[in-house]
Amino acid sequence: MKDNRILRVAFQGERGAYSEAAAVEHFNGENIEPVPCETFDEVFARVEDSDCDRGAVAIENSLAGSIHRNYDLLLEHDLSIVDEHYLRIVHCLIAHPGAALSDICRVYSHPQALAQCESTLDWLPGVERITTYDTAGSVELIKAEGFKDAAAIASRRAAQVHDMEILKEGIEDNPENYTRFLILAREPIEPPLPAKTSIVFATKNVPGVLFKSLSVFALRDIDLAKIESRPLKGKPWEYFFYLDFVGSMTEERCRNAINHLKEIASYLRILGSYPKAET
């Protein structure tokens, strides 16, 4: 959308959250208004209700794995995936302006962020680690409470948004820390190539059915990027399968694979074809 209209983009978390950073980075050069939402459910609802033009939701992290709630919400809402974005997660130690590392007695952050920065925190002897619900919310907390002896682990954007100071940047133990975000809209698109397509399907619980389902892609040399299973509510030990493959529904081989899969599956829905992003 290269016009003067402001694009409202919903994300989960406080201002300065990694989700907001992903949205700003993804729509670089466009007029956007990031819209913070308390929950992932709210992100989906705001886009579906036309309150926001797009939604940016995390779907998987290279270290922590999949965000299952968002897989479930993809099925519950009538939205399309129109893009994806990989965000390199760079954790920063953030405190009040003028603070020094020697002043810090407590560090606040989301449990996952604290766990991903254990080695750095071990170099701060005697510092108490306090878990919170959100990384950016931790920065807001220490600012609002005036905690001069505390720091938070969050993104560079969180420090900028809340006018706080970065004491140390890149404190994560593993630099290969990426989160994949999906960009959601009310209408599907026809993406340029190379593209990816996401689908969800269910099958009858019979021997060999998953093998047959995946073979429709192998027969056409279609690369599978990811497969994820989620319980089928009300039917114990039956599952929905979420599948990402490299290709677009504009390609004949992909349409043929989906038509073949429809002969096997008891349920199938295309979640969207979208440009294939690079990390």
Secondary structure, DSSP 8 states (H G I E B T S, - for coil): --SSS-EEEEEESSTT-HHHHHHHHHTTTS-EEEEEESSHHHHHHHHHTTSSSEEEEEEEETTTEE-HHHHHHHHHS--EEEEEEEEE---EEEE-TT--GGG--EEEE-HHHHHHTHHHHHTSTT-EEEE-S-HHHHHHHHHHTT-TTEEEEE-HHHHHHTT-EEEEE---S-S--EEEEEEEESS-----SSEEEEEEEE--S-TTHHHHHHHHHHTTT--EEEEEEEE-TTSTT-EEEEEEEES-TTSHHHHHHHHHHHTT-SEEEEEEEEE----
